[in-house]
């Protein structure tokens, strides 16, 4: 085997290994992607239940209902154009209340209820998650600066 052929084999095998490594890295990123959707987008697109995503909007007034076990909470998230029922089992953030911005992480079940695994609430008077602000602007309900 000549020196030139060995160099060619080395370069070719290096390129194959680099391609395999890039494919594995991209596959790992794809599995961990979490998309953000507003209630209007969920109504328009008909998002399937097996995919995990984030739902953002405002907690609808007079929609918070505590379950009999006082750990399960049901409420509705709205962007004023559409709303989605949410069920969460766990402790809510201290700043969670009706009319405030919220981002819930989870997935839809077969009857269209969003089953949340995590709830994030607005943390001060000036902050609104960018995705929630964009959804409210799109719905014409933005009251920020």
C-alpha distance (Angstrom), angle and dihedral (degrees) to the residues before:
residue distance angle dihedral
X1 . . .
X2 3.73 . .
X3 3.75 125.8 .
X4 3.81 91.6 -112.7
X5 3.82 92.9 52.9
X6 3.84 91.8 49.4
X7 3.79 90.1 51.5
X8 3.83 90.2 49.7
X9 3.82 91.5 50.6
X10 3.81 90.7 48.0
X11 3.81 92.7 51.2
X12 3.82 92.6 45.3
X13 3.82 93.5 49.1
X14 3.82 90.6 46.4
X15 3.81 90.5 52.9
X16 3.83 91.4 49.5
X17 3.82 91.6 50.1
X18 3.80 91.3 47.5
X19 3.82 90.1 51.0
X20 3.81 92.2 50.1
X21 3.82 91.5 48.6
X22 3.82 91.3 49.7
X23 3.82 91.1 49.2
X24 3.81 91.8 50.9
X25 3.81 92.3 48.9
X26 3.81 93.0 48.7
X27 3.80 90.9 47.8
X28 3.82 90.9 52.7
X29 3.82 91.0 50.7
X30 3.79 92.5 48.8
X31 3.81 92.5 54.6
X32 3.82 91.4 52.9
X33 3.81 98.9 46.6
X34 3.80 114.2 119.6
X35 3.80 115.8 -167.1
X36 3.82 125.2 -151.8
X37 3.81 121.4 -133.2
X38 3.79 134.8 176.3
X39 3.83 121.7 -139.7
X40 3.84 89.8 -103.9
X41 3.80 91.4 54.8
X42 3.80 90.9 50.0
X43 3.82 90.7 51.9
X44 3.83 92.4 46.9
X45 3.80 100.3 42.3
X46 3.81 101.3 36.3
X47 3.82 94.2 -135.6
X48 3.80 114.9 -150.2
X49 3.78 121.6 -116.0
X50 3.79 100.7 -126.2
X51 3.82 95.3 68.1
X52 3.83 120.1 83.6
X53 3.82 115.3 -134.0
X54 3.79 142.9 150.7
X55 3.78 122.7 -98.5
X56 3.78 118.1 -157.7
X57 3.77 137.1 -176.5
X58 3.77 140.6 89.0
X59 3.79 125.6 -44.2
X60 3.80 103.4 -110.5
X61 3.80 116.2 -117.8
X62 3.84 115.5 -101.9
X63 3.80 92.6 7.1
X64 3.82 103.0 105.5
X65 3.82 111.8 106.9
X66 3.79 123.9 174.4
X67 3.79 117.3 -144.3
X68 3.80 125.4 -124.8
X69 3.80 90.5 -98.0
X70 3.86 90.2 54.1
X71 3.82 89.4 -133.7
X72 3.80 98.3 78.8
X73 3.81 113.7 76.2
X74 3.79 126.5 -172.0
X75 3.80 123.4 -166.3
X76 3.78 141.4 143.2
X77 3.82 127.0 -108.3
X78 3.80 115.9 -151.1
X79 3.77 140.3 179.8
X80 3.84 87.6 -165.1
X81 3.83 91.2 -104.2
X82 3.82 97.1 65.4
X83 3.78 137.1 -1.0
X84 3.80 136.0 -149.6
X85 3.82 126.7 -154.4
X86 3.81 113.0 -122.5
X87 3.81 129.9 -163.1
X88 3.79 120.3 -165.9
X89 3.79 130.7 178.0
X90 3.79 113.6 -158.5
X91 3.76 142.9 43.7
X92 3.78 117.1 -36.7
X93 3.81 122.6 -138.2
X94 3.81 114.5 -95.0
X95 3.82 91.9 -114.7
X96 3.82 94.0 53.7
X97 3.82 111.6 119.6
X98 3.78 141.8 132.3
X99 3.78 116.3 -69.7
X100 3.82 93.9 22.7
X101 3.80 129.5 113.6
X102 3.79 117.1 -95.6
X103 3.79 138.0 176.3
X104 3.81 117.4 -157.8
X105 3.81 124.1 -166.1
X106 3.81 117.6 -151.4
X107 3.80 142.1 73.3
X108 3.80 142.1 -82.8
X109 3.78 120.5 -97.7
X110 3.81 123.6 -143.9
X111 3.83 94.9 -86.6
X112 3.84 94.0 52.2
X113 3.82 98.6 -100.9
X114 3.79 114.7 136.8
X115 3.82 109.0 -127.3
X116 3.80 104.8 -152.6
X117 3.78 123.1 -153.5
X118 3.81 94.2 -179.3
X119 3.82 134.5 21.6
X120 3.79 122.8 -157.3
X121 3.80 118.2 -168.4
X122 3.77 132.4 -162.3
X123 3.80 106.9 -85.5
X124 3.81 103.3 -155.6
X125 3.77 140.7 3.9
X126 3.81 95.9 -93.1
X127 3.81 99.7 44.3
X128 3.79 126.2 91.4
X129 3.82 121.2 162.6
X130 3.82 107.0 -106.1
X131 3.80 92.3 -123.1
X132 3.81 92.4 53.0
X133 3.82 91.1 47.0
X134 3.81 90.7 50.9
X135 3.82 91.4 50.0
X136 3.81 91.3 49.7
X137 3.82 91.2 47.6
X138 3.80 89.7 50.8
X139 3.82 89.9 51.4
X140 3.83 90.9 48.0
X141 3.82 93.7 -117.7
X142 3.82 100.4 108.1
X143 3.81 112.2 130.0
X144 3.82 98.3 174.2
X145 3.78 130.2 107.2
